[in-house]
Amino acid sequence: MKRISLTVLGACLAAASLAGWAQTQPAATPGVDQRQANQERRIDQGVASGELTARETKRLEKEQAVINRAEDRAKADGVVTAKERRRLHTMQDRASRDVRRQKHDRQRAGS
C-alpha cells in the first residue's frame, strides 16, 4: 500500500512540474517571427541599395516596431490565439506592401 501511494505521489509531482514548465514557455509564433525577419532584411537591403530614403526607412522601421509590440502583447498571456495570429499576419501583409511601395517608388537616398 505504501509503495502505491509513493508511486501516485511521484506521478502527481511529475505532472505538476511539467504543467508548470509548460506555462513558463513563451507562446511560439515561428511564422510571424520569420516574416518579421524577412521584412527587416528587405528594409536593410533597401537602405544598402539606396532604394529607401532615411525618412522612408524610419517610417518602415517604426511600422515593424508596432508589429513587434503587438506580438509581445499577444504572447503576454502565454497563448497566441487564432484571432491574434490573423491580426499579426494582416499587419505584416500591410507592412510588406509598404516596404515594396517605398522600395519601388522614384525616391532615392542621397538624391
C-alpha positions as CSV (number, residue, x, y, z in Angstrom):
1,M,0.0,0.0,0.0
2,K,2.8,2.4,0.9
3,R,4.5,1.6,-2.4
4,I,1.4,2.5,-4.4
5,S,0.9,5.8,-2.6
6,L,4.5,6.8,-3.2
7,T,4.1,6.0,-6.9
8,V,1.0,8.0,-7.1
9,L,2.6,10.9,-5.2
10,G,5.6,10.8,-7.6
11,A,3.4,10.8,-10.7
12,C,1.4,13.8,-9.3
13,L,4.6,15.7,-8.6
14,A,5.9,14.9,-12.1
15,A,2.7,16.1,-13.7
16,A,2.6,19.3,-11.7
17,S,6.2,20.1,-12.6
18,L,5.6,19.5,-16.3
19,A,2.5,21.7,-16.2
20,G,4.4,24.5,-14.5
21,W,7.2,24.2,-17.1
22,A,4.8,24.3,-20.0
23,Q,3.2,27.5,-18.6
24,T,6.6,29.3,-18.4
25,Q,7.4,28.7,-22.0
26,P,6.7,31.7,-24.2
27,A,4.0,31.3,-26.9
28,A,5.5,30.3,-30.2
29,T,4.9,32.3,-33.3
30,P,7.5,31.0,-35.8
31,G,5.7,32.1,-38.9
32,V,5.3,35.6,-37.5
33,D,8.9,35.7,-36.4
34,Q,10.2,34.5,-39.9
35,R,8.1,37.1,-41.7
36,Q,9.3,39.8,-39.4
37,A,13.0,38.8,-40.0
38,N,12.4,38.8,-43.8
39,Q,10.9,42.3,-43.8
40,E,13.7,43.7,-41.6
41,R,16.2,42.1,-44.1
42,R,14.3,43.7,-47.0
43,I,14.4,47.1,-45.3
44,D,18.2,46.7,-44.7
45,Q,18.7,45.7,-48.4
46,G,16.7,48.8,-49.5
47,V,18.9,51.1,-47.4
48,A,22.1,49.5,-48.7
49,S,21.0,49.8,-52.3
50,G,19.7,53.4,-51.9
51,E,16.1,52.4,-52.7
52,L,14.9,53.8,-49.4
53,T,15.4,57.3,-48.1
54,A,16.1,58.0,-44.5
55,R,12.6,59.1,-43.9
56,E,11.1,56.0,-45.6
57,T,13.4,53.8,-43.6
58,K,12.4,55.5,-40.3
59,R,8.7,55.1,-41.1
60,L,9.1,51.4,-42.1
61,E,11.1,50.6,-39.0
62,K,8.5,52.3,-36.9
63,E,5.9,50.1,-38.5
64,Q,7.9,47.0,-37.7
65,A,8.2,48.1,-34.1
66,V,4.4,48.4,-33.8
67,I,4.2,44.8,-35.1
68,N,6.8,43.7,-32.5
69,R,4.8,45.3,-29.7
70,A,1.5,43.7,-30.9
71,E,3.3,40.3,-31.0
72,D,4.6,40.9,-27.4
73,R,1.0,41.7,-26.3
74,A,-0.3,38.6,-28.0
75,K,2.3,36.4,-26.3
76,A,1.8,38.1,-22.9
77,D,-0.8,35.6,-21.6
78,G,1.2,32.6,-22.9
79,V,-1.2,31.8,-25.7
80,V,-1.4,33.3,-29.2
81,T,-5.0,32.8,-30.3
82,A,-6.0,32.3,-33.9
83,K,-7.5,35.8,-33.9
84,E,-4.3,37.4,-32.6
85,R,-2.3,35.4,-35.2
86,R,-4.6,36.6,-38.0
87,R,-4.2,40.2,-36.8
88,L,-0.4,39.9,-36.8
89,H,-0.4,38.4,-40.3
90,T,-2.7,41.2,-41.5
91,M,-0.3,43.8,-40.0
92,Q,2.6,42.1,-41.7
93,D,0.8,42.0,-45.0
94,R,0.3,45.8,-44.8
95,A,4.0,46.3,-43.8
96,S,5.2,44.1,-46.7
97,R,3.2,46.2,-49.2
98,D,4.6,49.4,-47.7
99,V,8.1,48.1,-48.0
100,R,7.6,47.2,-51.6
101,R,5.9,50.5,-52.4
102,Q,8.7,52.5,-50.8
103,K,11.5,50.5,-52.4
104,H,10.0,50.8,-55.9
105,D,8.9,54.5,-55.9
106,R,11.1,57.0,-57.6
107,Q,12.7,58.4,-54.5
108,R,16.3,57.5,-53.9
109,A,18.6,58.1,-50.9
110,G,21.1,60.9,-51.5
111,S,19.1,62.5,-54.3
